Amino acid sequence: MSPLVSIVVPTLHRPRALHTCLRSVRHTVTMAHEVICVVVGDDDETEKVARQNGAAVIVQPTRAGAVYAINLG
């Protein structure tokens, strides 16, 4: 079954907060969904946390703002 909802999470150097966010999504969203994390900059730890929690990852190489990151996702 394909996802009904896409949840886009822009993040910048916040692996611990991202882990908490993704855990919350996993426990509260009951409908079919996908999570897309837009990781800004070169942040291996944040990208690793996103992948470990089952999120798709898009790496945005430069800071362009949250709205840009959300639209990218």
N, C-alpha and C positions, 0 to 999 in steps of 0.2 A: 504494500500500500504506500502510495507516495505521500509526502508530508502535506498537511493542510495549512500549516502555519510555519513561516520562517521567522526565527528570532535572531536578530542581528545585534551582536555585542561588540562595540568598539572598545579597545583597551590599549592602555599605554603603561607599560612597566608596572603592572599590578597583579602578579600571579596569585597571590593569596586571596585578594578580593575576587578575582575571576573564578577561582575554585569555589568560593562561597556562592557566587552568582550562579554558576552552572549547576551546582548541587541543588540550589533552590529551584531552578527551572526544572530539573529532572524530577523533583519531588512534588511539584505543584501543577505542572502542565500535564493534563491527562489526554488531550487529543494528539493526533499524529502531528509531529513537528520536527523541524531540523534547526540546529543551532549553528550559526555562522559567526565566528570570531574574527574581527578585523584587528590584527595585531599591528600597531604602528611602530615603525622602526625595527631595528635589529634586536629583538628581545627573545632569546632562545628559551628562557624559563617560562615566560608567559605563553609562548607558542606550544611548549611541551605540555603545560597544564591544560590548555585547550584541547589538544589532541588526546590526552589521557582521559578527558571527560567526554569524548565522543563528538566533539564539535569539528565542523569543517573550518579550515583556517585560510584566511587571505592575509598576506603580508603586504602592508602599505609601507613603502620604503621611506616616505617623508611625512612629516606632520602637516596635515591640511585641514584639520578640524574634524569634529565629531560628525557633522552633517555629511561631509564628504565620505567619511568612513562608513557611515550607515548606508549611503547611496551606493558605495562600492560593494557592500555586502548584498 
